[in-house]
Amino acid sequence: MTAQLVDLRIDRGSPVPLYHQLAEQLSSAIRGGQLEPGDPFENELAMCERLGLSRPTVRRAIQEMVDQGLLVRRRGVGTTVANRKVHRRFELSSLFDELKRAGRTPRTTVLQLERVQEPSAATALDLPENTEMLSILRLRLVEDKPLALLHNWLPPEYFDLTREELEETGLYDALRTRGAKPVVARQSIGARMPTPAERRHLNLRGGQPVLTMTRMAFDVAGKAVEFGDHSYRAEDYALDMVVDER
């Protein structure tokens, strides 16, 4: 299969490094659908000749895209476009907001919206164990493909949340319209084999695992706003973080 050529414009008078210009344009072509998962990627030497760039410049651009999970290098196969992962940064935002920011098309199906008593969730929200809370179970899809199963519990003051509202926008947007503003959270990330319900809703097969995240979010006064227990298709989802020396 022949690699599809992307129309690339390199501005040598720009202060932006050449490798970064190249990586940004190629990344946009992948995210915009011009290059599809599994497509062969243009050969390094051919790209050097076509654009008049040095091999180290092209190689650095390609490596940057490999590091971002956009390209995959396989011995004997070459470089191909990777499966489209959602890369989520470690900041306090909703998955809906992250998808919209990345130019993706999120869709939500509310599977459950009911008042429940759940001692473990109540404890996470600093509420008495017998407190009735709002339980929300949503299936988040991107480009109509299942990505995440999101289970959240909210304090009683949010009983007025509706199915229609939750399917049109992100949970944090809905909370902000009610004066709640999560500003800090405690998160725990893990991985495990899926439950039967997760396997069914996320369309998982065989030994495919899920990534998991539990999160307790608090407002500026330290009051618990929501508790979430989420699972994601591991092959389509990644969490990005920056670490530094202490």
Secondary structure as UniProt FT lines:
FT   TURN            12..13
FT   HELIX           18..31
FT   TURN            32..33
FT   TURN            37..38
FT   HELIX           44..51
FT   HELIX           55..67
FT   TURN            68..69
FT   STRAND          71..74
FT   TURN            75..77
FT   STRAND          78..81
FT   STRAND          86..89
FT   HELIX           95..101
FT   TURN            102..103
FT   STRAND          106..117
FT   HELIX           119..124
FT   TURN            125..126
FT   TURN            129..130
FT   STRAND          132..142
FT   TURN            143..144
FT   STRAND          145..154
FT   HELIX           156..158
FT   TURN            159..160
FT   HELIX           163..168
FT   HELIX           171..176
FT   TURN            177..179
FT   STRAND          184..192
FT   HELIX           196..201
FT   TURN            202..203
FT   TURN            206..207
FT   STRAND          210..218
FT   TURN            220..221
FT   STRAND          224..233
FT   HELIX           234..236
FT   STRAND          237..240
//
